[in-house]
Amino acid sequence: MKIIPAIDLVDGKCVRLSQGDYDKKKVYRDNPVEVAKEFEAADLDHLHLVDLDGAKKGEVVNWKVIGEILNKTALHVDFGGGVKTTDDVDQLLELGINRINIGSVAVKEPEKFKGWMKEYGPENFILGADVRNENVQINGWQEGTDMNLYDLISQYEPLLKYAACTDIDTDGMLSGPNLGLYKKIKNRFPHLKVIASGGISSIEDIKQLQYIDVDAVVIGKALYEGEIKLEELKPLTL
């Protein structure tokens, strides 16, 4: 299982939200590039990078920070937040982003997302499903939909390779992940590589996700609050 630390960007700074609420924003570091370098120095090789400004605005905003992280580290970066156009996809892949998280477009413009996977290869994309009570929310979690998580995933089979699911109610709360949700996804879509996100608060949480065969886990607030130390993760990545 891959351990993936997260950097969420607002105004070019490293922040975390609680339950997706932009009014509950906490700035942890002014320089996200230095944070990425610290992750790399701790022998982590992946990074989940989110442009929260972009997710809210509907277009990628923090291009400068994205480019700097890619230029100044060798991390494998997956990116999401405001990706809406083919030009965005082109530019991100040319910069060196390894995988692009697609959320709102996957819900509202499924043919566009399928077209991107066919044109660029499904290995370059992650379906980003942010859910509350198993219903998908979009545009930086600001807009609810009637789309059920499992229906969303089903329409992209068998093309889809990766899906990242964030349980909004646990995100940023350090209350533990929604294990039942990830078990359901793995049972219904056994060939899908599932990335768990939201609520991870301890090494034990990570081990429980490992036990139910989740392919990767994204860790955010627990790292920034010191609930999980970077050195504790090294044995898990070997």
C-alpha positions as CSV (number, residue, x, y, z in Angstrom):
1,M,0.0,0.0,0.0
2,K,1.3,3.4,-1.0
3,I,1.5,6.1,1.7
4,I,0.7,9.5,0.1
5,P,1.1,12.7,2.1
6,A,-1.2,15.6,1.0
7,I,-0.6,19.3,0.4
8,D,-3.7,21.4,0.0
9,L,-3.2,24.9,-1.5
10,V,-5.0,28.1,-0.8
11,D,-3.4,31.4,-1.8
12,G,-0.2,29.5,-2.5
13,K,0.0,28.3,1.1
14,C,-0.3,24.8,2.7
15,V,-3.6,24.5,4.5
16,R,-6.2,22.0,5.7
17,L,-9.9,22.3,5.9
18,S,-12.3,20.5,8.2
19,Q,-15.1,18.6,6.5
20,G,-14.4,20.5,3.3
21,D,-15.5,23.8,4.9
22,Y,-13.5,26.8,3.5
23,D,-14.5,28.8,6.5
24,K,-12.7,26.2,8.7
25,K,-9.3,26.7,7.0
26,K,-6.1,26.4,8.9
27,V,-2.8,27.6,7.4
28,Y,0.1,25.2,8.4
29,R,2.9,26.4,6.3
30,D,3.6,29.4,4.0
31,N,5.9,27.5,1.7
32,P,4.4,24.2,0.4
33,V,7.6,23.5,-1.7
34,E,9.6,23.1,1.6
35,V,6.9,20.8,2.9
36,A,7.2,18.7,-0.3
37,K,10.9,18.5,0.2
38,E,10.5,17.3,3.8
39,F,8.2,14.5,2.6
40,E,10.8,13.5,0.0
41,A,13.6,13.7,2.7
42,A,11.5,11.2,4.8
43,D,11.7,8.7,1.9
44,L,8.2,9.2,0.8
45,D,8.0,9.2,-3.0
46,H,4.4,10.2,-3.7
47,L,2.4,13.4,-3.1
48,H,-1.3,14.3,-3.3
49,L,-1.5,18.0,-4.4
50,V,-4.8,19.8,-4.3
51,D,-5.5,23.3,-5.6
52,L,-8.4,24.2,-3.3
53,D,-8.6,27.7,-4.9
54,G,-8.9,25.9,-8.3
55,A,-11.6,23.5,-7.0
56,K,-13.7,26.4,-5.8
57,K,-13.1,28.6,-8.8
58,G,-13.5,26.0,-11.5
59,E,-10.0,26.5,-13.0
60,V,-6.5,25.7,-11.9
61,V,-5.1,28.7,-9.9
62,N,-1.8,27.7,-8.2
63,W,0.3,27.0,-11.3
64,K,3.4,28.5,-9.9
65,V,3.5,26.3,-6.8
66,I,2.7,23.2,-8.9
67,G,5.7,23.9,-11.2
68,E,8.0,24.6,-8.3
69,I,7.2,21.3,-6.5
70,L,7.7,19.4,-9.7
71,N,11.0,21.2,-10.5
72,K,12.5,21.0,-7.0
73,T,11.5,17.4,-6.0
74,A,11.4,14.0,-7.6
75,L,8.1,13.1,-6.1
76,H,5.4,11.3,-8.1
77,V,2.6,13.9,-7.9
78,D,-1.0,13.4,-8.4
79,F,-2.9,16.7,-8.8
80,G,-6.5,17.8,-8.5
81,G,-8.5,21.0,-8.3
82,G,-10.2,22.9,-11.1
83,V,-9.1,20.7,-14.0
84,K,-11.8,21.4,-16.6
85,T,-10.2,21.6,-20.0
86,T,-8.0,19.6,-22.4
87,D,-5.5,22.5,-22.2
88,D,-5.3,21.9,-18.4
89,V,-4.7,18.2,-19.0
90,D,-2.0,18.9,-21.6
91,Q,-0.2,21.5,-19.4
92,L,-0.3,19.3,-16.3
93,L,1.1,16.3,-18.0
94,E,3.8,18.3,-19.8
95,L,4.8,19.8,-16.4
96,G,5.3,16.3,-15.1
97,I,2.2,15.5,-13.1
98,N,1.9,11.7,-12.8
99,R,-1.9,11.5,-12.5
100,I,-4.7,14.0,-12.7
101,N,-7.7,13.8,-10.3
102,I,-10.9,14.4,-12.1
103,G,-14.0,15.1,-10.0
104,S,-16.6,17.6,-11.3
105,V,-16.0,16.8,-15.0
106,A,-16.5,13.1,-14.3
107,V,-19.9,13.9,-12.8
108,K,-21.1,16.6,-15.3
109,E,-19.3,15.7,-18.5
110,P,-18.7,11.9,-18.5
111,E,-18.0,11.8,-22.3
112,K,-15.2,14.3,-21.9
113,F,-13.6,12.3,-19.1
114,K,-13.8,9.1,-21.1
115,G,-12.3,10.9,-24.1
116,W,-9.4,12.1,-22.0
117,M,-8.7,8.5,-20.7
118,K,-8.8,7.2,-24.2
119,E,-6.6,9.9,-25.6
120,Y,-4.0,10.2,-22.9
121,G,-4.3,6.7,-21.3
122,P,-6.4,5.8,-18.2
123,E,-3.2,5.3,-16.2
124,N,-2.8,9.2,-16.2
125,F,-6.1,9.8,-14.4
126,I,-7.7,9.2,-11.0
127,L,-11.5,9.4,-10.6
128,G,-11.8,11.7,-7.6
129,A,-15.0,11.0,-5.7
130,D,-15.7,13.1,-2.7
131,V,-18.8,11.8,-0.9
132,R,-21.2,12.5,1.9
133,N,-23.5,9.6,2.7
134,E,-22.2,7.9,-0.5
135,N,-23.5,10.7,-2.7
136,V,-20.9,12.7,-4.7
137,Q,-20.2,16.3,-4.1
138,I,-18.3,18.5,-6.6
139,N,-16.7,21.9,-7.1
140,G,-14.5,21.8,-4.0
141,W,-17.3,20.0,-2.1
142,Q,-19.5,23.1,-2.4
143,E,-22.1,21.5,-4.6
144,G,-24.2,18.4,-3.8
145,T,-25.4,16.0,-6.5
146,D,-27.8,13.1,-6.7
147,M,-25.0,10.9,-8.1
148,N,-24.3,7.8,-6.1
149,L,-20.7,6.9,-5.7
150,Y,-21.1,3.4,-7.1
151,D,-23.1,4.6,-10.1
152,L,-20.3,7.1,-10.8
153,I,-17.6,4.4,-10.8
154,S,-19.7,2.0,-12.8
155,Q,-20.1,4.3,-15.8
156,Y,-16.3,4.3,-16.3
157,E,-15.7,0.6,-16.2
158,P,-13.7,-1.2,-17.6
159,L,-11.6,1.8,-18.6
160,L,-11.0,3.2,-15.2
161,K,-7.8,2.1,-13.3
162,Y,-7.7,4.4,-10.2
163,A,-10.3,5.9,-7.9
164,A,-9.7,8.2,-4.9
165,C,-12.6,8.4,-2.4
166,T,-12.8,11.0,0.3
167,D,-15.4,10.7,3.0
168,I,-16.2,14.4,3.6
169,D,-17.7,13.9,7.1
170,T,-14.4,12.4,8.4
171,D,-12.0,14.6,6.4
172,G,-9.8,16.8,8.6
173,M,-11.5,15.5,11.8
174,L,-8.9,13.0,12.9
175,S,-11.7,10.6,13.8
176,G,-10.6,7.6,11.8
177,P,-11.4,6.6,8.2
178,N,-14.7,5.2,7.0
179,L,-13.5,1.6,6.7
180,G,-17.0,0.3,5.7
181,L,-17.0,2.6,2.7
182,Y,-13.7,1.4,1.4
183,K,-14.7,-2.3,2.0
184,K,-17.8,-1.7,-0.2
185,I,-15.8,-0.1,-3.0
186,K,-13.2,-3.0,-3.0
187,N,-15.9,-5.6,-2.9
188,R,-17.9,-4.1,-5.8
189,F,-14.9,-3.2,-7.9
190,P,-12.1,-5.7,-7.1
191,H,-9.9,-4.7,-10.0
192,L,-10.0,-1.0,-9.2
193,K,-7.0,0.5,-7.4
194,V,-8.6,2.4,-4.5
195,I,-7.1,5.4,-2.8
196,A,-8.5,6.1,0.7
197,S,-8.7,9.7,2.0
198,G,-10.3,11.4,5.0
199,G,-10.0,10.9,8.8
200,I,-6.7,9.1,9.0
201,S,-5.4,9.8,12.5
202,S,-2.9,7.1,13.5
203,I,-0.6,4.4,12.3
204,E,-3.4,1.9,13.4
205,D,-5.8,3.5,10.9
206,I,-3.3,3.0,8.2
207,K,-2.8,-0.7,9.1
208,Q,-6.6,-1.2,9.1
209,L,-6.8,0.2,5.6
210,Q,-3.9,-2.1,4.6
211,Y,-5.8,-5.0,6.1
212,I,-8.9,-4.4,3.9
213,D,-6.5,-4.2,0.8
214,V,-6.8,-0.5,0.0
215,D,-4.1,0.3,-2.6
216,A,-3.1,3.7,-1.2
217,V,-3.9,6.1,1.6
218,V,-3.7,9.9,1.7
219,I,-2.6,11.5,4.9
220,G,-3.0,15.2,5.6
221,K,-4.0,16.7,8.9
222,A,-2.6,13.9,11.0
223,L,0.9,14.8,9.7
224,Y,0.5,18.5,10.2
225,E,-0.9,18.1,13.7
226,G,1.9,15.7,14.7
227,E,-0.5,12.8,15.3
228,I,1.6,10.8,12.8
229,K,5.3,11.4,12.6
230,L,7.1,11.1,9.2
231,E,9.6,8.7,10.7
232,E,6.8,6.4,11.7
233,L,5.8,6.0,8.1
234,K,9.2,4.7,6.8
235,P,8.7,1.1,7.9
236,L,5.3,1.0,6.2
237,T,6.8,2.1,2.8
238,L,9.6,-0.6,2.7
